[in-house]
C-alpha cells in the first residue's frame, strides 16, 4: 500500500524495522507492489498517452510558442 500513496515509503520502511518483519517478506511486498504499480502506470500512460498524443500534435506548437513569448516577456520586464 505504501507504493500507491505518496510520502508513505519511509514510514513503511521504519515500521517494518520497528515490527521486526523479515527482510524477505518486506522485499516481497516492495517488489510486488512496484511491479503492480509500474504495470498500472504503464498501461494507463500507454492508453491515454496515445489518445492525448494525437491531440497534442495540434496544440503542442501553439503551447510552445506561447511559453516562449511569456518567457521572453518575463525576461524583458525583469531587466527593467
mmCIF file of the N, C-alpha and C atoms, coordinates in Angstrom:
data_MODEL
# 
_entry.id   MODEL 
# 
loop_
_atom_site.group_PDB 
_atom_site.id 
_atom_site.type_symbol 
_atom_site.label_atom_id 
_atom_site.label_alt_id 
_atom_site.label_comp_id 
_atom_site.label_asym_id 
_atom_site.label_entity_id 
_atom_site.label_seq_id 
_atom_site.pdbx_PDB_ins_code 
_atom_site.Cartn_x 
_atom_site.Cartn_y 
_atom_site.Cartn_z 
_atom_site.occupancy 
_atom_site.B_iso_or_equiv 
_atom_site.pdbx_formal_charge 
_atom_site.auth_seq_id 
_atom_site.auth_comp_id 
_atom_site.auth_asym_id 
_atom_site.auth_atom_id 
_atom_site.pdbx_PDB_model_num 
ATOM 1   N N  . UNK A 1 1  ? 0.824  -1.193  0.000   1.00 0.00 ? 1  UNK A N  1 
ATOM 2   C CA . UNK A 1 1  ? 0.000  0.000   0.000   1.00 0.00 ? 1  UNK A CA 1 
ATOM 3   C C  . UNK A 1 1  ? 0.863  1.250   0.000   1.00 0.00 ? 1  UNK A C  1 
ATOM 4   N N  . UNK A 1 2  ? 2.045  1.173   0.546   1.00 0.00 ? 2  UNK A N  1 
ATOM 5   C CA . UNK A 1 2  ? 2.915  2.346   0.615   1.00 0.00 ? 2  UNK A CA 1 
ATOM 6   C C  . UNK A 1 2  ? 3.343  2.808   -0.769  1.00 0.00 ? 2  UNK A C  1 
ATOM 7   N N  . UNK A 1 3  ? 3.367  1.925   -1.731  1.00 0.00 ? 3  UNK A N  1 
ATOM 8   C CA . UNK A 1 3  ? 3.769  2.296   -3.087  1.00 0.00 ? 3  UNK A CA 1 
ATOM 9   C C  . UNK A 1 3  ? 2.739  3.219   -3.737  1.00 0.00 ? 3  UNK A C  1 
ATOM 10  N N  . UNK A 1 4  ? 1.480  3.075   -3.389  1.00 0.00 ? 4  UNK A N  1 
ATOM 11  C CA . UNK A 1 4  ? 0.416  3.808   -4.051  1.00 0.00 ? 4  UNK A CA 1 
ATOM 12  C C  . UNK A 1 4  ? 0.091  5.145   -3.391  1.00 0.00 ? 4  UNK A C  1 
ATOM 13  N N  . UNK A 1 5  ? 0.603  5.394   -2.214  1.00 0.00 ? 5  UNK A N  1 
ATOM 14  C CA . UNK A 1 5  ? 0.328  6.648   -1.515  1.00 0.00 ? 5  UNK A CA 1 
ATOM 15  C C  . UNK A 1 5  ? 1.649  7.397   -1.365  1.00 0.00 ? 5  UNK A C  1 
ATOM 16  N N  . UNK A 1 6  ? 1.660  8.624   -1.856  1.00 0.00 ? 6  UNK A N  1 
ATOM 17  C CA . UNK A 1 6  ? 2.896  9.411   -1.791  1.00 0.00 ? 6  UNK A CA 1 
ATOM 18  C C  . UNK A 1 6  ? 3.306  9.669   -0.347  1.00 0.00 ? 6  UNK A C  1 
ATOM 19  N N  . UNK A 1 7  ? 4.592  9.776   -0.132  1.00 0.00 ? 7  UNK A N  1 
ATOM 20  C CA . UNK A 1 7  ? 5.191  10.112  1.159   1.00 0.00 ? 7  UNK A CA 1 
ATOM 21  C C  . UNK A 1 7  ? 4.935  9.075   2.245   1.00 0.00 ? 7  UNK A C  1 
ATOM 22  N N  . UNK A 1 8  ? 4.682  7.840   1.861   1.00 0.00 ? 8  UNK A N  1 
ATOM 23  C CA . UNK A 1 8  ? 4.462  6.789   2.853   1.00 0.00 ? 8  UNK A CA 1 
ATOM 24  C C  . UNK A 1 8  ? 5.572  5.740   2.771   1.00 0.00 ? 8  UNK A C  1 
ATOM 25  N N  . UNK A 1 9  ? 6.501  5.898   1.833   1.00 0.00 ? 9  UNK A N  1 
ATOM 26  C CA . UNK A 1 9  ? 7.580  4.915   1.700   1.00 0.00 ? 9  UNK A CA 1 
ATOM 27  C C  . UNK A 1 9  ? 8.423  4.826   2.966   1.00 0.00 ? 9  UNK A C  1 
ATOM 28  N N  . UNK A 1 10 ? 8.936  5.957   3.403   1.00 0.00 ? 10 UNK A N  1 
ATOM 29  C CA . UNK A 1 10 ? 9.821  5.962   4.565   1.00 0.00 ? 10 UNK A CA 1 
ATOM 30  C C  . UNK A 1 10 ? 9.139  5.444   5.830   1.00 0.00 ? 10 UNK A C  1 
ATOM 31  N N  . UNK A 1 11 ? 7.920  5.893   6.150   1.00 0.00 ? 11 UNK A N  1 
ATOM 32  C CA . UNK A 1 11 ? 7.272  5.329   7.342   1.00 0.00 ? 11 UNK A CA 1 
ATOM 33  C C  . UNK A 1 11 ? 7.038  3.817   7.236   1.00 0.00 ? 11 UNK A C  1 
ATOM 34  N N  . UNK A 1 12 ? 6.785  3.335   6.016   1.00 0.00 ? 12 UNK A N  1 
ATOM 35  C CA . UNK A 1 12 ? 6.626  1.888   5.823   1.00 0.00 ? 12 UNK A CA 1 
ATOM 36  C C  . UNK A 1 12 ? 7.914  1.152   6.165   1.00 0.00 ? 12 UNK A C  1 
ATOM 37  N N  . UNK A 1 13 ? 9.035  1.671   5.685   1.00 0.00 ? 13 UNK A N  1 
ATOM 38  C CA . UNK A 1 13 ? 10.318 1.014   5.964   1.00 0.00 ? 13 UNK A CA 1 
ATOM 39  C C  . UNK A 1 13 ? 10.668 1.086   7.449   1.00 0.00 ? 13 UNK A C  1 
ATOM 40  N N  . UNK A 1 14 ? 10.390 2.214   8.081   1.00 0.00 ? 14 UNK A N  1 
ATOM 41  C CA . UNK A 1 14 ? 10.660 2.349   9.515   1.00 0.00 ? 14 UNK A CA 1 
ATOM 42  C C  . UNK A 1 14 ? 9.766  1.408   10.318  1.00 0.00 ? 14 UNK A C  1 
ATOM 43  N N  . UNK A 1 15 ? 8.475  1.338   9.946   1.00 0.00 ? 15 UNK A N  1 
ATOM 44  C CA . UNK A 1 15 ? 7.554  0.441   10.651  1.00 0.00 ? 15 UNK A CA 1 
ATOM 45  C C  . UNK A 1 15 ? 7.954  -1.013  10.457  1.00 0.00 ? 15 UNK A C  1 
ATOM 46  N N  . UNK A 1 16 ? 8.455  -1.344  9.267   1.00 0.00 ? 16 UNK A N  1 
ATOM 47  C CA . UNK A 1 16 ? 8.905  -2.722  9.017   1.00 0.00 ? 16 UNK A CA 1 
ATOM 48  C C  . UNK A 1 16 ? 10.042 -3.092  9.952   1.00 0.00 ? 16 UNK A C  1 
ATOM 49  N N  . UNK A 1 17 ? 10.966 -2.175  10.167  1.00 0.00 ? 17 UNK A N  1 
ATOM 50  C CA . UNK A 1 17 ? 12.059 -2.435  11.085  1.00 0.00 ? 17 UNK A CA 1 
ATOM 51  C C  . UNK A 1 17 ? 11.593 -2.448  12.528  1.00 0.00 ? 17 UNK A C  1 
ATOM 52  N N  . UNK A 1 18 ? 10.663 -1.562  12.867  1.00 0.00 ? 18 UNK A N  1 
ATOM 53  C CA . UNK A 1 18 ? 10.158 -1.489  14.235  1.00 0.00 ? 18 UNK A CA 1 
ATOM 54  C C  . UNK A 1 18 ? 9.437  -2.773  14.635  1.00 0.00 ? 18 UNK A C  1 
ATOM 55  N N  . UNK A 1 19 ? 8.639  -3.311  13.701  1.00 0.00 ? 19 UNK A N  1 
ATOM 56  C CA . UNK A 1 19 ? 7.896  -4.545  13.988  1.00 0.00 ? 19 UNK A CA 1 
ATOM 57  C C  . UNK A 1 19 ? 8.675  -5.806  13.660  1.00 0.00 ? 19 UNK A C  1 
ATOM 58  N N  . UNK A 1 20 ? 9.950  -5.617  13.305  1.00 0.00 ? 20 UNK A N  1 
ATOM 59  C CA . UNK A 1 20 ? 10.878 -6.727  13.071  1.00 0.00 ? 20 UNK A CA 1 
ATOM 60  C C  . UNK A 1 20 ? 10.369 -7.722  12.026  1.00 0.00 ? 20 UNK A C  1 
ATOM 61  N N  . UNK A 1 21 ? 9.875  -7.164  10.901  1.00 0.00 ? 21 UNK A N  1 
ATOM 62  C CA . UNK A 1 21 ? 9.493  -8.025  9.789   1.00 0.00 ? 21 UNK A CA 1 
ATOM 63  C C  . UNK A 1 21 ? 10.749 -8.534  9.118   1.00 0.00 ? 21 UNK A C  1 
ATOM 64  N N  . UNK A 1 22 ? 10.689 -9.731  8.584   1.00 0.00 ? 22 UNK A N  1 
ATOM 65  C CA . UNK A 1 22 ? 11.870 -10.288 7.932   1.00 0.00 ? 22 UNK A CA 1 
ATOM 66  C C  . UNK A 1 22 ? 12.144 -9.529  6.635   1.00 0.00 ? 22 UNK A C  1 
ATOM 67  N N  . UNK A 1 23 ? 13.416 -9.474  6.273   1.00 0.00 ? 23 UNK A N  1 
ATOM 68  C CA . UNK A 1 23 ? 13.815 -8.764  5.072   1.00 0.00 ? 23 UNK A CA 1 
ATOM 69  C C  . UNK A 1 23 ? 13.175 -9.381  3.839   1.00 0.00 ? 23 UNK A C  1 
ATOM 70  N N  . UNK A 1 24 ? 13.085 -10.708 3.802   1.00 0.00 ? 24 UNK A N  1 
ATOM 71  C CA . UNK A 1 24 ? 12.499 -11.386 2.645   1.00 0.00 ? 24 UNK A CA 1 
ATOM 72  C C  . UNK A 1 24 ? 11.033 -11.001 2.462   1.00 0.00 ? 24 UNK A C  1 
ATOM 73  N N  . UNK A 1 25 ? 10.302 -10.887 3.566   1.00 0.00 ? 25 UNK A N  1 
ATOM 74  C CA . UNK A 1 25 ? 8.889  -10.532 3.484   1.00 0.00 ? 25 UNK A CA 1 
ATOM 75  C C  . UNK A 1 25 ? 8.721  -9.089  3.004   1.00 0.00 ? 25 UNK A C  1 
ATOM 76  N N  . UNK A 1 26 ? 9.524  -8.175  3.547   1.00 0.00 ? 26 UNK A N  1 
ATOM 77  C CA . UNK A 1 26 ? 9.459  -6.772  3.124   1.00 0.00 ? 26 UNK A CA 1 
ATOM 78  C C  . UNK A 1 26 ? 9.873  -6.650  1.661   1.00 0.00 ? 26 UNK A C  1 
ATOM 79  N N  . UNK A 1 27 ? 10.912 -7.347  1.268   1.00 0.00 ? 27 UNK A N  1 
ATOM 80  C CA . UNK A 1 27 ? 11.362 -7.328  -0.124  1.00 0.00 ? 27 UNK A CA 1 
ATOM 81  C C  . UNK A 1 27 ? 10.269 -7.846  -1.051  1.00 0.00 ? 27 UNK A C  1 
ATOM 82  N N  . UNK A 1 28 ? 9.583  -8.908  -0.649  1.00 0.00 ? 28 UNK A N  1 
ATOM 83  C CA . UNK A 1 28 ? 8.485  -9.444  -1.452  1.00 0.00 ? 28 UNK A CA 1 
ATOM 84  C C  . UNK A 1 28 ? 7.376  -8.407  -1.617  1.00 0.00 ? 28 UNK A C  1 
ATOM 85  N N  . UNK A 1 29 ? 6.995  -7.743  -0.539  1.00 0.00 ? 29 UNK A N  1 
ATOM 86  C CA . UNK A 1 29 ? 5.944  -6.730  -0.618  1.00 0.00 ? 29 UNK A CA 1 
ATOM 87  C C  . UNK A 1 29 ? 6.365  -5.548  -1.498  1.00 0.00 ? 29 UNK A C  1 
ATOM 88  N N  . UNK A 1 30 ? 7.596  -5.118  -1.335  1.00 0.00 ? 30 UNK A N  1 
ATOM 89  C CA . UNK A 1 30 ? 8.077  -3.975  -2.116  1.00 0.00 ? 30 UNK A CA 1 
ATOM 90  C C  . UNK A 1 30 ? 8.142  -4.330  -3.599  1.00 0.00 ? 30 UNK A C  1 
ATOM 91  N N  . UNK A 1 31 ? 8.679  -5.494  -3.912  1.00 0.00 ? 31 UNK A N  1 
ATOM 92  C CA . UNK A 1 31 ? 8.798  -5.905  -5.321  1.00 0.00 ? 31 UNK A CA 1 
ATOM 93  C C  . UNK A 1 31 ? 7.427  -6.135  -5.953  1.00 0.00 ? 31 UNK A C  1 
ATOM 94  N N  . UNK A 1 32 ? 6.522  -6.739  -5.220  1.00 0.00 ? 32 UNK A N  1 
ATOM 95  C CA . UNK A 1 32 ? 5.177  -6.993  -5.748  1.00 0.00 ? 32 UNK A CA 1 
ATOM 96  C C  . UNK A 1 32 ? 4.431  -5.682  -5.984  1.00 0.00 ? 32 UNK A C  1 
ATOM 97  N N  . UNK A 1 33 ? 4.489  -4.792  -5.019  1.00 0.00 ? 33 UNK A N  1 
ATOM 98  C CA . UNK A 1 33 ? 3.783  -3.518  -5.183  1.00 0.00 ? 33 UNK A CA 1 
ATOM 99  C C  . UNK A 1 33 ? 4.422  -2.673  -6.288  1.00 0.00 ? 33 UNK A C  1 
ATOM 100 N N  . UNK A 1 34 ? 5.734  -2.725  -6.430  1.00 0.00 ? 34 UNK A N  1 
ATOM 101 C CA . UNK A 1 34 ? 6.400  -1.981  -7.502  1.00 0.00 ? 34 UNK A CA 1 
ATOM 102 C C  . UNK A 1 34 ? 6.000  -2.519  -8.869  1.00 0.00 ? 34 UNK A C  1 
ATOM 103 N N  . UNK A 1 35 ? 5.954  -3.839  -9.005  1.00 0.00 ? 35 UNK A N  1 
ATOM 104 C CA . UNK A 1 35 ? 5.544  -4.431  -10.283 1.00 0.00 ? 35 UNK A CA 1 
ATOM 105 C C  . UNK A 1 35 ? 4.099  -4.081  -10.610 1.00 0.00 ? 35 UNK A C  1 
ATOM 106 N N  . UNK A 1 36 ? 3.236  -4.135  -9.616  1.00 0.00 ? 36 UNK A N  1 
ATOM 107 C CA . UNK A 1 36 ? 1.834  -3.789  -9.831  1.00 0.00 ? 36 UNK A CA 1 
ATOM 108 C C  . UNK A 1 36 ? 1.691  -2.309  -10.184 1.00 0.00 ? 36 UNK A C  1 
ATOM 109 N N  . UNK A 1 37 ? 2.369  -1.452  -9.448  1.00 0.00 ? 37 UNK A N  1 
ATOM 110 C CA . UNK A 1 37 ? 2.301  -0.013  -9.690  1.00 0.00 ? 37 UNK A CA 1 
ATOM 111 C C  . UNK A 1 37 ? 2.806  0.330   -11.093 1.00 0.00 ? 37 UNK A C  1 
ATOM 112 N N  . UNK A 1 38 ? 3.944  -0.231  -11.469 1.00 0.00 ? 38 UNK A N  1 
ATOM 113 C CA . UNK A 1 38 ? 4.502  0.066   -12.786 1.00 0.00 ? 38 UNK A CA 1 
ATOM 114 C C  . UNK A 1 38 ? 3.620  -0.471  -13.907 1.00 0.00 ? 38 UNK A C  1 
ATOM 115 N N  . UNK A 1 39 ? 3.022  -1.627  -13.706 1.00 0.00 ? 39 UNK A N  1 
ATOM 116 C CA . UNK A 1 39 ? 2.120  -2.180  -14.721 1.00 0.00 ? 39 UNK A CA 1 
ATOM 117 C C  . UNK A 1 39 ? 0.898  -1.297  -14.916 1.00 0.00 ? 39 UNK A C  1 
ATOM 118 N N  . UNK A 1 40 ? 0.312  -0.854  -13.827 1.00 0.00 ? 40 UNK A N  1 
ATOM 119 C CA . UNK A 1 40 ? -0.863 0.020   -13.917 1.00 0.00 ? 40 UNK A CA 1 
ATOM 120 C C  . UNK A 1 40 ? -0.481 1.362   -14.542 1.00 0.00 ? 40 UNK A C  1 
ATOM 121 N N  . UNK A 1 41 ? 0.609  1.959   -14.085 1.00 0.00 ? 41 UNK A N  1 
ATOM 122 C CA . UNK A 1 41 ? 1.031  3.264   -14.604 1.00 0.00 ? 41 UNK A CA 1 
ATOM 123 C C  . UNK A 1 41 ? 1.366  3.166   -16.087 1.00 0.00 ? 41 UNK A C  1 
ATOM 124 N N  . UNK A 1 42 ? 2.108  2.137   -16.492 1.00 0.00 ? 42 UNK A N  1 
ATOM 125 C CA . UNK A 1 42 ? 2.471  1.978   -17.893 1.00 0.00 ? 42 UNK A CA 1 
ATOM 126 C C  . UNK A 1 42 ? 1.229  1.779   -18.749 1.00 0.00 ? 42 UNK A C  1 
ATOM 127 N N  . UNK A 1 43 ? 0.315  0.950   -18.286 1.00 0.00 ? 43 UNK A N  1 
ATOM 128 C CA . UNK A 1 43 ? -0.915 0.709   -19.047 1.00 0.00 ? 43 UNK A CA 1 
ATOM 129 C C  . UNK A 1 43 ? -1.735 1.969   -19.230 1.00 0.00 ? 43 UNK A C  1 
ATOM 130 N N  . UNK A 1 44 ? -1.901 2.733   -18.159 1.00 0.00 ? 44 UNK A N  1 
ATOM 131 C CA . UNK A 1 44 ? -2.680 3.967   -18.254 1.00 0.00 ? 44 UNK A CA 1 
ATOM 132 C C  . UNK A 1 44 ? -2.006 4.995   -19.156 1.00 0.00 ? 44 UNK A C  1 
ATOM 133 N N  . UNK A 1 45 ? -0.692 5.148   -19.015 1.00 0.00 ? 45 UNK A N  1 
ATOM 134 C CA . UNK A 1 45 ? 0.006  6.104   -19.876 1.00 0.00 ? 45 UNK A CA 1 
ATOM 135 C C  . UNK A 1 45 ? -0.005 5.649   -21.329 1.00 0.00 ? 45 UNK A C  1 
ATOM 136 N N  . UNK A 1 46 ? 0.057  4.354   -21.545 1.00 0.00 ? 46 UNK A N  1 
ATOM 137 C CA . UNK A 1 46 ? 0.036  3.838   -22.913 1.00 0.00 ? 46 UNK A CA 1 
ATOM 138 C C  . UNK A 1 46 ? -1.315 4.091   -23.565 1.00 0.00 ? 46 UNK A C  1 
ATOM 139 N N  . UNK A 1 47 ? -2.381 3.818   -22.841 1.00 0.00 ? 47 UNK A N  1 
ATOM 140 C CA . UNK A 1 47 ? -3.729 4.000   -23.390 1.00 0.00 ? 47 UNK A CA 1 
ATOM 141 C C  . UNK A 1 47 ? -4.053 5.478   -23.565 1.00 0.00 ? 47 UNK A C  1 
ATOM 142 N N  . UNK A 1 48 ? -3.922 6.252   -22.489 1.00 0.00 ? 48 UNK A N  1 
ATOM 143 C CA . UNK A 1 48 ? -4.307 7.654   -22.552 1.00 0.00 ? 48 UNK A CA 1 
ATOM 144 C C  . UNK A 1 48 ? -3.272 8.508   -23.264 1.00 0.00 ? 48 UNK A C  1 
ATOM 145 N N  . UNK A 1 49 ? -2.024 8.075   -23.280 1.00 0.00 ? 49 UNK A N  1 
ATOM 146 C CA . UNK A 1 49 ? -0.993 8.818   -23.996 1.00 0.00 ? 49 UNK A CA 1 
ATOM 147 C C  . UNK A 1 49 ? -1.204 8.771   -25.490 1.00 0.00 ? 49 UNK A C  1 
ATOM 148 N N  . UNK A 1 50 ? -1.674 7.639   -25.982 1.00 0.00 ? 50 UNK A N  1 
ATOM 149 C CA . UNK A 1 50 ? -1.942 7.517   -27.410 1.00 0.00 ? 50 UNK A CA 1 
ATOM 150 C C  . UNK A 1 50 ? -3.098 8.425   -27.824 1.00 0.00 ? 50 UNK A C  1 
ATOM 151 N N  . UNK A 1 51 ? -4.115 8.485   -26.980 1.00 0.00 ? 51 UNK A N  1 
ATOM 152 C CA . UNK A 1 51 ? -5.263 9.346   -27.268 1.00 0.00 ? 51 UNK A CA 1 
ATOM 153 C C  . UNK A 1 51 ? -4.846 10.813  -27.207 1.00 0.00 ? 51 UNK A C  1 
ATOM 154 N N  . UNK A 1 52 ? -4.128 11.184  -26.146 1.00 0.00 ? 52 UNK A N  1 
ATOM 155 C CA . UNK A 1 52 ? -3.711 12.577  -25.972 1.00 0.00 ? 52 UNK A CA 1 
ATOM 156 C C  . UNK A 1 52 ? -2.631 12.965  -26.974 1.00 0.00 ? 52 UNK A C  1 
ATOM 157 N N  . UNK A 1 53 ? -1.829 12.007  -27.419 1.00 0.00 ? 53 UNK A N  1 
ATOM 158 C CA . UNK A 1 53 ? -0.757 12.296  -28.362 1.00 0.00 ? 53 UNK A CA 1 
ATOM 159 C C  . UNK A 1 53 ? -1.256 12.844  -29.681 1.00 0.00 ? 53 UNK A C  1 
ATOM 160 N N  . UNK A 1 54 ? -2.367 12.333  -30.160 1.00 0.00 ? 54 UNK A N  1 
ATOM 161 C CA . UNK A 1 54 ? -2.926 12.826  -31.411 1.00 0.00 ? 54 UNK A CA 1 
ATOM 162 C C  . UNK A 1 54 ? -3.396 14.263  -31.272 1.00 0.00 ? 54 UNK A C  1 
ATOM 163 N N  . UNK A 1 55 ? -4.001 14.590  -30.150 1.00 0.00 ? 55 UNK A N  1 
ATOM 164 C CA . UNK A 1 55 ? -4.468 15.960  -29.933 1.00 0.00 ? 55 UNK A CA 1 
ATOM 165 C C  . UNK A 1 55 ? -3.297 16.900  -29.672 1.00 0.00 ? 55 UNK A C  1 
ATOM 166 N N  . UNK A 1 56 ? -2.259 16.409  -28.991 1.00 0.00 ? 56 UNK A N  1 
ATOM 167 C CA . UNK A 1 56 ? -1.118 17.258  -28.664 1.00 0.00 ? 56 UNK A CA 1 
ATOM 168 C C  . UNK A 1 56 ? -0.321 17.626  -29.905 1.00 0.00 ? 56 UNK A C  1 
ATOM 169 N N  . UNK A 1 57 ? -0.396 16.831  -30.945 1.00 0.00 ? 57 UNK A N  1 
ATOM 170 C CA . UNK A 1 57 ? 0.309  17.148  -32.177 1.00 0.00 ? 57 UNK A CA 1 
ATOM 171 C C  . UNK A 1 57 ? -0.187 18.483  -32.744 1.00 0.00 ? 57 UNK A C  1 
ATOM 172 N N  . UNK A 1 58 ? -1.440 18.790  -32.498 1.00 0.00 ? 58 UNK A N  1 
ATOM 173 C CA . UNK A 1 58 ? -2.026 20.049  -32.965 1.00 0.00 ? 58 UNK A CA 1 
ATOM 174 C C  . UNK A 1 58 ? -1.692 21.182  -31.998 1.00 0.00 ? 58 UNK A C  1 
ATOM 175 N N  . UNK A 1 59 ? -1.861 20.944  -30.703 1.00 0.00 ? 59 UNK A N  1 
ATOM 176 C CA . UNK A 1 59 ? -1.756 22.012  -29.710 1.00 0.00 ? 59 UNK A CA 1 
ATOM 177 C C  . UNK A 1 59 ? -0.348 22.273  -29.205 1.00 0.00 ? 59 UNK A C  1 
ATOM 178 N N  . UNK A 1 60 ? 0.571  21.326  -29.334 1.00 0.00 ? 60 UNK A N  1 
ATOM 179 C CA . UNK A 1 60 ? 1.909  21.487  -28.773 1.00 0.00 ? 60 UNK A CA 1 
ATOM 180 C C  . UNK A 1 60 ? 2.689  22.653  -29.382 1.00 0.00 ? 60 UNK A C  1 
ATOM 181 N N  . UNK A 1 61 ? 2.695  22.856  -30.693 1.00 0.00 ? 61 UNK A N  1 
ATOM 182 C CA . UNK A 1 61 ? 3.414  24.026  -31.225 1.00 0.00 ? 61 UNK A CA 1 
ATOM 183 C C  . UNK A 1 61 ? 2.836  25.350  -30.715 1.00 0.00 ? 61 UNK A C  1 
ATOM 184 N N  . UNK A 1 62 ? 1.519  25.436  -30.610 1.00 0.00 ? 62 UNK A N  1 
ATOM 185 C CA . UNK A 1 62 ? 0.887  26.654  -30.102 1.00 0.00 ? 62 UNK A CA 1 
ATOM 186 C C  . UNK A 1 62 ? 1.283  26.864  -28.646 1.00 0.00 ? 62 UNK A C  1 
ATOM 187 N N  . UNK A 1 63 ? 1.261  25.805  -27.863 1.00 0.00 ? 63 UNK A N  1 
ATOM 188 C CA . UNK A 1 63 ? 1.632  25.884  -26.454 1.00 0.00 ? 63 UNK A CA 1 
ATOM 189 C C  . UNK A 1 63 ? 3.099  26.279  -26.290 1.00 0.00 ? 63 UNK A C  1 
ATOM 190 N N  . UNK A 1 64 ? 3.973  25.692  -27.085 1.00 0.00 ? 64 UNK A N  1 
ATOM 191 C CA . UNK A 1 64 ? 5.398  26.013  -27.004 1.00 0.00 ? 64 UNK A CA 1 
ATOM 192 C C  . UNK A 1 64 ? 5.649  27.481  -27.381 1.00 0.00 ? 64 UNK A C  1 
ATOM 193 N N  . UNK A 1 65 ? 4.994  27.953  -28.430 1.00 0.00 ? 65 UNK A N  1 
ATOM 194 C CA . UNK A 1 65 ? 5.146  29.346  -28.843 1.00 0.00 ? 65 UNK A CA 1 
ATOM 195 C C  . UNK A 1 65 ? 4.662  30.302  -27.758 1.00 0.00 ? 65 UNK A C  1 
ATOM 196 N N  . UNK A 1 66 ? 3.551  29.964  -27.121 1.00 0.00 ? 66 UNK A N  1 
ATOM 197 C CA . UNK A 1 66 ? 3.012  30.793  -26.038 1.00 0.00 ? 66 UNK A CA 1 
ATOM 198 C C  . UNK A 1 66 ? 3.988  30.852  -24.859 1.00 0.00 ? 66 UNK A C  1 
ATOM 199 N N  . UNK A 1 67 ? 4.558  29.719  -24.476 1.00 0.00 ? 67 UNK A N  1 
ATOM 200 C CA . UNK A 1 67 ? 5.527  29.706  -23.384 1.00 0.00 ? 67 UNK A CA 1 
ATOM 201 C C  . UNK A 1 67 ? 6.782  30.510  -23.725 1.00 0.00 ? 67 UNK A C  1 
ATOM 202 N N  . UNK A 1 68 ? 7.225  30.446  -24.978 1.00 0.00 ? 68 UNK A N  1 
ATOM 203 C CA . UNK A 1 68 ? 8.389  31.236  -25.378 1.00 0.00 ? 68 UNK A CA 1 
ATOM 204 C C  . UNK A 1 68 ? 8.107  32.724  -25.278 1.00 0.00 ? 68 UNK A C  1 
ATOM 205 N N  . UNK A 1 69 ? 6.941  33.153  -25.720 1.00 0.00 ? 69 UNK A N  1 
ATOM 206 C CA . UNK A 1 69 ? 6.572  34.566  -25.625 1.00 0.00 ? 69 UNK A CA 1 
ATOM 207 C C  . UNK A 1 69 ? 6.534  35.003  -24.162 1.00 0.00 ? 69 UNK A C  1 
ATOM 208 N N  . UNK A 1 70 ? 5.915  34.199  -23.309 1.00 0.00 ? 70 UNK A N  1 
ATOM 209 C CA . UNK A 1 70 ? 5.842  34.532  -21.879 1.00 0.00 ? 70 UNK A CA 1 
ATOM 210 C C  . UNK A 1 70 ? 7.232  34.592  -21.266 1.00 0.00 ? 70 UNK A C  1 
ATOM 211 N N  . UNK A 1 71 ? 8.093  33.655  -21.633 1.00 0.00 ? 71 UNK A N  1 
ATOM 212 C CA . UNK A 1 71 ? 9.455  33.618  -21.100 1.00 0.00 ? 71 UNK A CA 1 
ATOM 213 C C  . UNK A 1 71 ? 10.228 34.880  -21.487 1.00 0.00 ? 71 UNK A C  1 
ATOM 214 N N  . UNK A 1 72 ? 10.171 35.247  -22.775 1.00 0.00 ? 72 UNK A N  1 
ATOM 215 C CA . UNK A 1 72 ? 10.907 36.424  -23.227 1.00 0.00 ? 72 UNK A CA 1 
ATOM 216 C C  . UNK A 1 72 ? 10.327 37.717  -22.653 1.00 0.00 ? 72 UNK A C  1 
ATOM 217 N N  . UNK A 1 73 ? 9.018  37.803  -22.511 1.00 0.00 ? 73 UNK A N  1 
ATOM 218 C CA . UNK A 1 73 ? 8.423  38.979  -21.886 1.00 0.00 ? 73 UNK A CA 1 
ATOM 219 C C  . UNK A 1 73 ? 8.813  39.088  -20.419 1.00 0.00 ? 73 UNK A C  1 
ATOM 220 N N  . UNK A 1 74 ? 8.823  37.962  -19.716 1.00 0.00 ? 74 UNK A N  1 
ATOM 221 C CA . UNK A 1 74 ? 9.216  37.969  -18.307 1.00 0.00 ? 74 UNK A CA 1 
ATOM 222 C C  . UNK A 1 74 ? 10.686 38.369  -18.168 1.00 0.00 ? 74 UNK A C  1 
ATOM 223 N N  . UNK A 1 75 ? 11.557 37.904  -19.074 1.00 0.00 ? 75 UNK A N  1 
ATOM 224 C CA . UNK A 1 75 ? 12.968 38.274  -19.013 1.00 0.00 ? 75 UNK A CA 1 
ATOM 225 C C  . UNK A 1 75 ? 13.156 39.750  -19.314 1.00 0.00 ? 75 UNK A C  1 
ATOM 226 N N  . UNK A 1 76 ? 12.350 40.282  -20.244 1.00 0.00 ? 76 UNK A N  1 
ATOM 227 C CA . UNK A 1 76 ? 12.464 41.687  -20.597 1.00 0.00 ? 76 UNK A CA 1 
ATOM 228 C C  . UNK A 1 76 ? 12.033 42.572  -19.437 1.00 0.00 ? 76 UNK A C  1 
ATOM 229 N N  . UNK A 1 77 ? 10.911 42.227  -18.774 1.00 0.00 ? 77 UNK A N  1 
ATOM 230 C CA . UNK A 1 77 ? 10.424 43.043  -17.660 1.00 0.00 ? 77 UNK A CA 1 
ATOM 231 C C  . UNK A 1 77 ? 11.294 42.880  -16.417 1.00 0.00 ? 77 UNK A C  1 
ATOM 232 N N  . UNK A 1 78 ? 11.995 41.768  -16.312 1.00 0.00 ? 78 UNK A N  1 
ATOM 233 C CA . UNK A 1 78 ? 12.864 41.555  -15.161 1.00 0.00 ? 78 UNK A CA 1 
ATOM 234 C C  . UNK A 1 78 ? 14.085 42.483  -15.240 1.00 0.00 ? 78 UNK A C  1 
ATOM 235 N N  . UNK A 1 79 ? 14.562 42.747  -16.442 1.00 0.00 ? 79 UNK A N  1 
ATOM 236 C CA . UNK A 1 79 ? 15.726 43.612  -16.626 1.00 0.00 ? 79 UNK A CA 1 
ATOM 237 C C  . UNK A 1 79 ? 15.387 45.066  -16.357 1.00 0.00 ? 79 UNK A C  1 
ATOM 238 N N  . UNK A 1 80 ? 14.161 45.458  -16.630 1.00 0.00 ? 80 UNK A N  1 
ATOM 239 C CA . UNK A 1 80 ? 13.810 46.876  -16.457 1.00 0.00 ? 80 UNK A CA 1 
ATOM 240 C C  . UNK A 1 80 ? 13.316 47.197  -15.086 1.00 0.00 ? 80 UNK A C  1 
# 
